[in-house]
């Protein structure tokens, strides 16, 4: 089959005039879009770093921003070639919805992880009580949070369970208050017991003067007069001070001739009436 040079030339000119500019435009859009995506990623990274965002959150956020821009660029390129992008966007949306429903639990953990890293209710090294577990935070991941319990057991909790419940950060504040209740007998001198306890608190340097400790009668219980003892201390001293004060207060109460009563009950026996013989 012989090719007519004039027809070939006309076809070439038609193809170049019809698609050449579109191809050049598509390449230009791809190159510019990639540069813009990189700039957006760098800008997001700088913003997060300037605001002190957690290091674990930065790569994920910058990656999401980068690929989002690239997706927009690819849709624009397809539009240059006359491809209907509306249906494509609808298909991508439906696919995203299907994937989201299939990975609902994983995505909820991901969203909760992002919120934990953004809001920072606790940090690595804090002692927290979350999802019914108490421990020291070892890692805050995108999908789960890792704790080490006081007896050195590692616990991995899904972030959705952490974020959905109450978060109790034990070490967030610089100071904490120890709460004790000591019972003495009703026959003991209450004022003397309070003086003895105040002497123990004043002798321990870990007990803060501001706010000062409080010692007062809490209640008149069934078997004892209960004294509330509430000293403040630095957070790292909380557990050591608690153990030492229990021993020291017990010894001080014994030195003040105060007894620590055991629960007791008085039993009254009422003799039954003797019926007369018929």
C-alpha positions as CSV (number, residue, x, y, z in Angstrom):
1,X,0.0,0.0,0.0
2,X,1.5,3.3,-1.1
3,X,1.4,6.2,1.3
4,X,0.6,9.6,-0.1
5,X,3.2,12.0,1.3
6,X,0.7,14.8,1.2
7,X,-1.8,12.9,3.2
8,X,0.8,11.8,5.7
9,X,1.9,15.4,6.1
10,X,-1.6,16.6,6.5
11,X,-2.3,13.8,9.1
12,X,0.9,14.7,11.0
13,X,0.0,18.4,11.1
14,X,-3.5,17.5,12.3
15,X,-2.2,15.3,15.1
16,X,0.4,17.8,16.2
17,X,-2.0,20.7,16.1
18,X,-4.7,18.7,17.9
19,X,-2.6,16.7,20.5
20,X,0.8,18.3,20.5
21,X,-0.2,21.3,22.6
22,X,-2.2,19.1,24.9
23,X,0.8,16.8,25.5
24,X,3.1,19.7,26.1
25,X,0.5,21.2,28.4
26,X,0.1,17.9,30.3
27,X,3.9,17.6,30.7
28,X,4.0,21.2,32.0
29,X,1.1,20.6,34.4
30,X,2.8,17.5,35.7
31,X,6.1,19.2,36.3
32,X,4.6,22.3,37.8
33,X,2.2,20.2,39.9
34,X,5.1,18.1,41.3
35,X,6.9,21.3,42.2
36,X,3.8,22.7,43.9
37,X,3.2,19.4,45.8
38,X,6.8,19.5,47.0
39,X,6.4,23.1,48.1
40,X,3.2,22.3,49.9
41,X,4.8,19.4,51.7
42,X,7.7,21.6,52.8
43,X,5.4,24.3,53.9
44,X,3.3,21.9,56.0
45,X,6.4,20.5,57.5
46,X,7.7,23.9,58.5
47,X,4.4,24.9,60.0
48,X,4.1,21.7,62.1
49,X,7.7,22.0,63.3
50,X,7.2,25.7,64.1
51,X,4.2,24.8,66.2
52,X,6.0,22.1,68.0
53,X,4.0,19.2,66.5
54,X,4.9,15.7,67.5
55,X,7.6,14.1,65.3
56,X,5.4,11.1,64.7
57,X,2.7,13.2,63.2
58,X,4.8,15.3,60.8
59,X,5.7,12.6,58.1
60,X,2.1,11.4,57.9
61,X,0.6,14.9,57.6
62,X,3.1,16.0,55.0
63,X,2.7,12.8,53.0
64,X,-1.1,13.3,52.9
65,X,-0.7,16.9,51.7
66,X,1.8,15.8,49.0
67,X,-0.3,13.1,47.5
68,X,-3.5,15.1,47.7
69,X,-1.9,17.8,45.5
70,X,-0.6,15.1,43.1
71,X,-4.1,13.6,42.8
72,X,-5.5,17.0,41.9
73,X,-2.8,17.4,39.3
74,X,-3.5,14.0,37.7
75,X,-7.2,14.9,37.4
76,X,-6.3,18.2,35.7
77,X,-4.0,16.3,33.3
78,X,-6.8,13.9,32.3
79,X,-9.1,16.9,31.8
80,X,-6.6,18.3,29.2
81,X,-7.1,15.2,27.1
82,X,-10.8,15.5,27.1
83,X,-11.4,12.7,29.6
84,X,-14.5,13.2,31.7
85,X,-13.2,13.7,35.2
86,X,-16.6,14.0,36.9
87,X,-17.2,10.3,36.6
88,X,-13.7,9.5,37.6
89,X,-14.0,11.6,40.8
90,X,-17.3,9.8,41.5
91,X,-15.6,6.4,41.0
92,X,-12.7,7.5,43.3
93,X,-15.2,8.7,45.9
94,X,-17.1,5.4,45.8
95,X,-13.9,3.5,46.1
96,X,-12.8,5.6,49.0
97,X,-16.1,5.1,50.7
98,X,-15.8,1.3,50.2
99,X,-12.3,1.2,51.6
100,X,-13.3,3.4,54.5
101,X,-16.2,1.1,55.4
102,X,-13.9,-1.9,55.2
103,X,-11.2,-0.2,57.3
104,X,-13.5,1.6,59.7
105,X,-11.8,0.4,62.8
106,X,-8.3,1.1,61.5
107,X,-9.3,4.6,60.3
108,X,-10.9,5.4,63.6
109,X,-7.6,4.5,65.3
110,X,-5.8,6.6,62.8
111,X,-8.0,9.6,63.3
112,X,-7.8,9.2,67.1
113,X,-4.0,8.9,66.8
114,X,-3.8,12.2,64.9
115,X,-5.9,13.9,67.5
116,X,-3.8,12.6,70.3
117,X,-0.6,13.8,68.6
118,X,-2.2,17.2,67.8
119,X,-3.9,17.9,71.2
120,X,-1.3,16.2,73.3
121,X,-3.2,15.2,76.4
122,X,-0.1,13.3,77.4
123,X,3.4,12.8,76.2
124,X,6.0,10.0,76.1
125,X,7.2,9.5,79.7
126,X,4.0,10.6,81.4
127,X,2.1,8.2,83.7
128,X,-1.5,8.0,82.6
129,X,-4.6,6.1,83.4
130,X,-6.4,5.4,80.1
131,X,-8.9,2.7,79.0
132,X,-8.8,1.2,82.5
133,X,-5.0,0.8,82.4
134,X,-2.3,2.6,84.4
135,X,1.2,2.9,83.1
136,X,4.0,5.0,81.8
137,X,3.7,6.1,78.1
138,X,6.3,4.4,76.0
139,X,5.1,5.4,72.6
140,X,2.3,7.2,70.9
141,X,1.7,5.7,67.4
142,X,-0.7,6.5,64.7
143,X,-2.8,3.4,65.4
144,X,-2.0,2.5,69.1
145,X,-0.5,3.8,72.3
146,X,2.0,1.7,74.2
147,X,2.2,1.7,78.0
148,X,4.5,0.1,80.5
149,X,2.7,-0.8,83.8
150,X,4.4,-0.4,87.2
151,X,5.1,-4.1,87.2
152,X,6.8,-3.7,83.8
153,X,4.1,-5.3,81.6
154,X,3.8,-3.7,78.1
155,X,0.2,-2.9,77.1
156,X,-0.8,-1.8,73.6
157,X,-4.1,0.1,73.5
158,X,-5.9,1.1,70.3
159,X,-6.0,4.9,70.0
160,X,-9.8,4.9,69.5
161,X,-10.2,3.4,73.0
162,X,-7.7,5.9,74.4
163,X,-9.3,9.0,72.8
164,X,-12.9,7.9,73.4
165,X,-12.5,7.4,77.2
166,X,-11.4,9.5,80.1
167,X,-7.7,10.3,80.1
168,X,-6.1,10.7,83.6
169,X,-2.6,12.2,83.4
170,X,-0.9,11.4,86.7
171,X,2.3,13.3,86.1
172,X,1.1,16.3,84.0
173,X,1.2,18.7,87.0
174,X,4.3,19.7,89.0
175,X,2.7,19.0,92.4
176,X,0.3,16.4,93.8
177,X,-1.6,15.9,97.1
178,X,-1.3,12.8,99.1
179,X,-4.6,11.9,100.9
180,X,-4.5,9.7,104.1
181,X,-7.0,8.7,106.6
182,X,-5.7,7.6,110.1
183,X,-8.1,6.4,112.8
184,X,-7.5,6.8,116.5
185,X,-9.5,5.6,119.5
186,X,-12.4,7.6,121.0
187,X,-10.4,7.6,124.2
188,X,-7.3,9.2,122.6
189,X,-6.5,12.9,122.7
190,X,-7.4,14.3,119.3
191,X,-5.4,17.5,119.7
192,X,-2.4,15.5,120.7
193,X,-2.7,13.2,117.7
194,X,-3.0,16.2,115.3
195,X,0.1,17.8,116.8
196,X,2.0,14.6,116.4
197,X,1.1,14.2,112.8
198,X,1.9,17.9,112.1
199,X,5.3,17.3,113.6
200,X,5.9,14.4,111.2
201,X,4.9,16.5,108.2
202,X,7.0,19.5,109.3
203,X,10.1,17.3,109.6
204,X,9.9,15.9,106.1
205,X,11.5,18.3,103.5
206,X,9.5,16.8,100.7
207,X,6.2,18.1,102.2
208,X,5.6,21.5,100.6
209,X,4.9,24.6,102.6
210,X,2.8,26.2,99.8
211,X,0.2,24.8,99.6
212,X,0.6,23.8,103.2
213,X,-0.5,20.4,104.6
214,X,-3.9,20.0,106.2
215,X,-4.8,17.8,109.2
216,X,-8.3,17.7,110.5
217,X,-11.0,15.4,111.9
218,X,-12.7,13.8,109.0
219,X,-15.5,11.8,110.6
220,X,-16.6,10.1,113.7
221,X,-16.7,6.5,112.4
222,X,-18.2,3.4,114.0
223,X,-15.0,2.3,115.7
224,X,-12.6,5.3,115.4
225,X,-12.1,9.0,115.1
226,X,-10.8,9.4,111.6
227,X,-8.2,12.1,110.9
228,X,-7.6,13.4,107.3
229,X,-4.0,14.1,106.5
230,X,-3.4,15.9,103.2
231,X,0.2,17.0,102.4
232,X,1.4,18.3,99.1
233,X,4.6,17.4,97.4
234,X,6.4,17.4,94.1
235,X,5.0,14.9,91.6
236,X,8.2,12.7,91.6
237,X,8.1,12.4,95.4
238,X,4.5,11.2,95.5
239,X,5.0,7.5,96.0
240,X,8.2,7.6,98.1
241,X,6.6,10.2,100.4
242,X,3.4,8.2,100.7
243,X,5.2,5.1,101.9
244,X,7.4,6.9,104.4
245,X,4.6,9.0,105.9
246,X,2.4,5.9,106.6
247,X,5.2,4.4,108.7
248,X,6.3,7.7,110.3
249,X,2.7,8.7,111.3
250,X,2.0,5.3,112.8
251,X,5.1,5.6,115.0
252,X,4.3,9.2,115.9
253,X,0.8,8.2,117.0
254,X,2.1,5.4,119.1
255,X,4.6,7.9,120.7
256,X,1.7,10.1,121.6
257,X,-0.1,7.3,123.3
258,X,-2.7,7.0,120.6
259,X,-4.0,3.7,119.6
260,X,-5.1,2.5,116.2
261,X,-8.4,0.7,116.9
262,X,-9.7,-2.3,115.1
263,X,-13.3,-2.5,114.0
264,X,-15.4,-3.7,116.9
265,X,-19.0,-4.2,117.8
266,X,-20.8,-4.4,121.2
267,X,-23.1,-7.4,121.6
268,X,-25.9,-7.1,124.1
269,X,-27.5,-10.4,125.2
270,X,-31.1,-10.0,126.3
271,X,-32.3,-13.1,128.3
272,X,-35.5,-14.5,127.1
273,X,-38.5,-14.4,129.5
274,X,-39.2,-17.7,131.3
275,X,-42.8,-18.7,130.9
276,X,-44.5,-20.1,134.0
277,X,-45.4,-23.7,134.1
278,X,-49.1,-24.5,133.5
